[in-house]
């Protein structure tokens, strides 16, 4: 499985300035098995949609501030951002197809003619 970067202050600004790349923030804790399942789904999506998709882990038990910023109250939780704007989210453990539909839809919007 891909070792996704863990969100910290050093890479926060880089994330916010990621340009048109879609970023999937996976909110997790060190004790959540269901969050691990979402990371496995994120790994599959990353392999399929790279370089248009980046994935970053947010360990809210160690760094709760980003969770507060995005209104996360439980894990797993995935937030999709582009150019520092929230583009979508998925709450709880859902099937691969749910996450893939969100990613495909958000990427389609990027490529749609204006």
C-alpha positions in Angstrom: 0.0 0.0 0.0 1.2 3.5 -0.7 2.6 5.5 2.2 0.5 8.6 1.9 1.9 11.7 3.6 0.4 12.7 7.0 -0.9 16.2 7.1 1.3 18.5 9.2 2.1 22.2 9.3 5.0 21.7 6.9 2.8 20.4 4.1 -0.4 22.3 4.8 0.4 25.3 2.6 1.6 23.0 -0.2 -1.7 21.2 0.0 -3.7 24.4 -0.1 -1.7 25.5 -3.2 -1.9 22.2 -5.0 -3.4 23.8 -8.1 -6.1 21.9 -10.0 -5.1 18.6 -8.5 -7.9 17.0 -6.5 -6.8 16.2 -3.0 -8.4 13.5 -0.9 -8.0 14.1 2.8 -8.6 10.9 4.7 -9.4 11.7 8.3 -8.4 8.8 10.6 -7.2 7.8 14.0 -4.6 5.3 15.1 -7.3 3.0 16.4 -9.9 3.0 13.6 -10.1 -0.2 11.5 -12.7 1.3 9.2 -10.4 4.3 8.5 -7.8 1.7 7.4 -10.3 0.3 4.9 -10.8 3.8 3.5 -7.0 4.2 3.2 -7.0 0.9 1.1 -9.7 2.4 -1.1 -7.8 5.6 -1.4 -4.7 3.6 -2.5 -6.7 2.0 -5.3 -8.1 5.4 -6.4 -4.7 7.0 -6.2 -3.3 4.3 -8.5 -6.2 4.7 -10.9 -6.4 8.5 -11.1 -2.8 9.6 -10.5 -1.5 12.4 -11.2 -4.9 14.1 -11.0 -5.6 12.8 -7.5 -3.4 13.2 -4.4 -4.1 11.6 -1.0 -3.2 12.9 2.4 -3.8 11.3 5.7 -5.0 13.4 8.6 -4.6 11.7 12.0 -7.1 13.6 14.1 -6.2 11.9 17.3 -2.7 13.4 17.0 -3.7 16.7 15.1 -7.3 17.6 15.8 -7.2 21.1 14.2 -7.8 20.1 10.6 -10.7 18.0 11.7 -12.2 21.0 13.4 -11.6 23.1 10.3 -13.5 20.7 8.1 -16.2 19.8 10.7 -15.2 16.2 11.1 -16.9 14.6 14.1 -16.2 10.9 13.4 -13.9 8.7 11.4 -13.5 7.6 8.7 -14.2 10.8 6.9 -12.9 11.9 3.5 -12.8 15.5 2.3 -12.0 16.3 -1.3 -10.4 19.7 -1.9 -9.2 21.6 -5.0 -7.4 24.9 -4.8 -8.2 25.2 -1.1 -11.9 24.8 -1.6 -13.9 21.9 -0.4 -15.3 20.1 -3.4 -17.0 17.1 -1.8 -16.9 14.7 1.1 -17.8 11.1 2.1 -18.8 10.4 5.7 -18.2 7.0 7.3 -17.1 3.7 5.7 -18.6 3.4 2.3 -18.0 1.0 -0.6 -15.3 1.6 -3.2 -17.9 2.6 -5.7 -19.1 5.5 -3.6 -15.6 7.0 -3.3 -14.9 6.3 -7.0 -18.1 8.1 -8.1 -17.2 11.2 -6.1 -13.7 11.2 -7.5 -14.8 10.7 -11.1 -17.5 13.3 -10.8 -15.1 15.9 -9.3 -12.5 15.2 -12.0 -15.1 15.4 -14.7 -16.0 18.9 -13.6 -12.4 19.9 -13.9 -12.3 18.7 -17.5 -15.8 19.9 -18.6 -15.8 22.8 -21.0 -16.6 26.2 -19.5 
